Amino acid sequence: MVASFQPLWFYADSYITDLTEPRLGPERSRYLYPARSVVETGAIVAAGSDWSVSSMNPMLGIEVALTRRSPTAEEGPPWIPGERLDLETMLLVYTRNGAMAGDLEEETGTITVGKSADLVVLDRDLFEVPPEGISDARVDLTVFRGRIVYRR
């Protein structure tokens, strides 16, 4: 079993503040999008998007999972900060765990000899930028099944 989250929703937009939290109340609202709590149970967590109603860009989802703020927010407090996740976890959630969710872990999801070389090279080291800068990362190179399919 794999828990699937859409991290781009992990912040308090008007849908949350105007519609959801007023009806659930503060006690139950604390459990909205409990990604960290689920990860801490040892569950396998994967991430994706609600494309076409939200962006499929994983950099946006990763940033929001780390900050629990809108990717367009200049500043402000995180929403339910105890549910923020770290970068290493989010990279696993989008790669290895995503492959597991699709029953493809023998073929892809990690950089391993014998697996399909499916990867991207970014223009920056995500571990060297502040969480708020992750969505600014751009893809320099995409390799799919061992072949370069995109070069910026």
C-alpha positions as CSV (number, residue, x, y, z in Angstrom):
1,M,0.0,0.0,0.0
2,V,1.3,3.5,-0.9
3,A,-0.1,6.8,0.5
4,S,-0.2,9.3,-2.4
5,F,-0.2,13.0,-1.7
6,Q,-0.3,16.0,-4.0
7,P,2.2,18.3,-2.1
8,L,1.3,21.4,-4.1
9,W,-1.9,21.6,-1.9
10,F,0.0,21.7,1.4
11,Y,-0.6,25.3,2.1
12,A,-3.5,27.5,3.3
13,D,-5.2,28.8,0.2
14,S,-8.6,30.4,0.2
15,Y,-10.2,26.9,-0.3
16,I,-8.7,25.9,3.1
17,T,-9.1,29.1,5.0
18,D,-12.6,30.1,3.7
19,L,-14.3,26.7,3.2
20,T,-12.5,23.8,4.8
21,E,-11.1,25.0,8.2
22,P,-14.3,26.9,9.2
23,R,-16.4,23.7,8.7
24,L,-13.9,21.3,10.2
25,G,-12.8,23.5,13.1
26,P,-9.2,23.8,14.4
27,E,-9.0,20.4,16.1
28,R,-9.8,18.4,13.0
29,S,-8.1,20.8,10.6
30,R,-4.7,20.1,12.2
31,Y,-4.9,16.7,10.4
32,L,-5.3,18.1,6.9
33,Y,-2.5,16.8,4.6
34,P,-0.6,15.0,7.4
35,A,2.3,14.0,5.1
36,R,5.0,14.1,7.8
37,S,2.9,12.1,10.2
38,V,2.3,9.5,7.6
39,V,6.0,9.3,6.7
40,E,6.9,8.9,10.4
41,T,4.7,5.8,10.6
42,G,7.0,4.1,8.2
43,A,4.4,4.1,5.4
44,I,5.5,4.4,1.8
45,V,4.5,7.8,0.6
46,A,4.5,8.9,-3.1
47,A,3.8,12.3,-4.6
48,G,2.1,13.5,-7.7
49,S,-0.1,16.3,-9.0
50,D,-3.7,16.9,-9.7
51,W,-2.9,17.7,-13.3
52,S,-4.8,19.4,-15.0
53,V,-6.1,21.4,-12.1
54,S,-2.7,22.1,-10.7
55,S,0.9,22.1,-12.0
56,M,2.6,18.9,-12.6
57,N,6.0,20.5,-11.8
58,P,7.5,18.5,-9.0
59,M,9.8,21.4,-8.0
60,L,6.6,23.3,-6.9
61,G,5.4,20.3,-4.9
62,I,8.7,19.8,-3.2
63,E,9.0,23.5,-2.3
64,V,5.5,23.5,-0.8
65,A,6.2,20.3,1.2
66,L,9.3,21.9,2.7
67,T,7.7,25.3,3.4
68,R,4.0,24.6,3.8
69,R,3.5,27.9,2.1
70,S,2.3,28.9,-1.3
71,P,5.1,28.9,-3.9
72,T,4.1,32.5,-4.7
73,A,4.2,33.7,-1.1
74,E,6.9,36.2,-0.3
75,E,6.8,35.5,3.4
76,G,4.5,34.4,6.1
77,P,4.1,31.5,8.5
78,P,3.9,27.9,7.3
79,W,0.6,26.2,7.5
80,I,0.6,23.3,10.0
81,P,4.5,23.5,10.3
82,G,4.8,20.2,12.1
83,E,3.8,18.5,8.8
84,R,6.7,20.0,6.8
85,L,9.0,17.4,5.2
86,D,12.7,17.5,4.4
87,L,14.3,17.6,1.0
88,E,15.8,14.1,1.1
89,T,12.3,12.6,1.9
90,M,10.7,14.5,-0.9
91,L,13.2,13.4,-3.4
92,L,12.5,9.8,-2.4
93,V,8.8,10.4,-2.5
94,Y,8.9,11.7,-6.1
95,T,11.5,9.1,-7.3
96,R,11.9,5.7,-5.6
97,N,8.5,5.7,-4.0
98,G,6.8,6.9,-7.1
99,A,8.2,4.0,-9.0
100,M,7.0,1.7,-6.2
101,A,3.5,3.1,-6.4
102,G,3.5,2.3,-10.1
103,D,4.9,-1.2,-9.5
104,L,8.0,-0.1,-11.5
105,E,10.7,-0.3,-8.8
106,E,12.5,-3.0,-10.7
107,E,12.8,-0.8,-13.7
108,T,13.2,2.8,-12.5
109,G,13.0,5.1,-9.5
110,T,16.7,4.9,-8.5
111,I,20.0,5.3,-10.3
112,T,21.0,1.7,-10.3
113,V,22.9,-0.5,-12.8
114,G,20.4,-2.4,-14.9
115,K,17.5,0.0,-14.4
116,S,16.2,2.4,-17.0
117,A,18.2,5.6,-17.0
118,D,15.3,8.0,-16.4
119,L,16.6,11.2,-14.8
120,V,16.8,14.9,-15.0
121,V,19.8,17.2,-14.4
122,L,18.9,20.5,-12.7
123,D,20.7,23.8,-13.0
124,R,21.4,23.8,-9.2
125,D,22.0,21.6,-6.3
126,L,18.7,21.6,-4.4
127,F,20.5,20.9,-1.1
128,E,22.4,24.3,-1.6
129,V,19.4,26.6,-2.1
130,P,16.9,27.7,0.5
131,P,13.6,25.8,0.4
132,E,11.8,28.9,-1.1
133,G,14.2,28.7,-4.1
134,I,13.5,25.1,-5.1
135,S,10.7,26.1,-7.5
136,D,13.2,28.3,-9.4
137,A,15.3,25.3,-10.4
138,R,15.3,24.5,-14.1
139,V,15.9,21.3,-16.0
140,D,19.1,21.3,-18.0
141,L,18.9,17.8,-19.3
142,T,16.3,15.0,-19.4
143,V,17.4,11.4,-19.9
144,F,14.7,8.8,-20.6
145,R,15.6,5.1,-21.0
146,G,19.2,6.1,-21.4
147,R,18.6,8.6,-24.2
148,I,18.8,12.3,-23.9
149,V,15.4,13.6,-24.8
150,Y,15.8,17.2,-23.7
151,R,18.7,19.6,-23.4
152,R,18.2,23.2,-22.4
